[in-house]
Amino acid sequence: MRAWMTRCLTTAAVAGALLGSVTVGAQASTQAPAAESGRCKGFVEVDRHELRNASHALFGTVVLYWNATYQMNCVATFKSAAYGVATHTNAYVCTKNGSKEVCSIDNGNFRFLAETHPLKSPGCVRWGGLVTGIDGFSVAVNKPYGHC
């Protein structure tokens, strides 16, 4: 019995690898792109905010990442509502360079996530994101300057 289960698990793992990934729920499927292959690859998560509507339904999660080696931030908005359906989704991160504000923004109709390009940000940043559901209702967060 034990050998049979080991073979089954090994077969499932190999099949999953051949297909690209084995998903064990929405959280795993929405977190993988930035952590493993997206623009924020190699960055460390420093903050996150869940996007919930008034009924507490989860629309998505906005995550702020940091790369200390390059002094850069990156933001990804992972969809939960309308996952796999192209709806308006965005992610942004901004910093100040003297009196000028510089931002990296990813904004459009996306199926899984929006993800900024890394932004050189040795000082404070403001960040946020938005997810629109199939019904057209949007949930957003706009974090003020912080993480200095």
Secondary structure as UniProt FT lines:
FT   HELIX           2..19
FT   HELIX           26..32
FT   HELIX           33..37
FT   TURN            39..42
FT   STRAND          44..52
FT   TURN            54..55
FT   STRAND          58..67
FT   TURN            68..71
FT   STRAND          72..79
FT   TURN            81..84
FT   STRAND          87..97
FT   TURN            98..99
FT   STRAND          100..110
FT   STRAND          113..115
FT   STRAND          119..120
FT   STRAND          125..132
FT   TURN            134..135
FT   STRAND          138..146
//
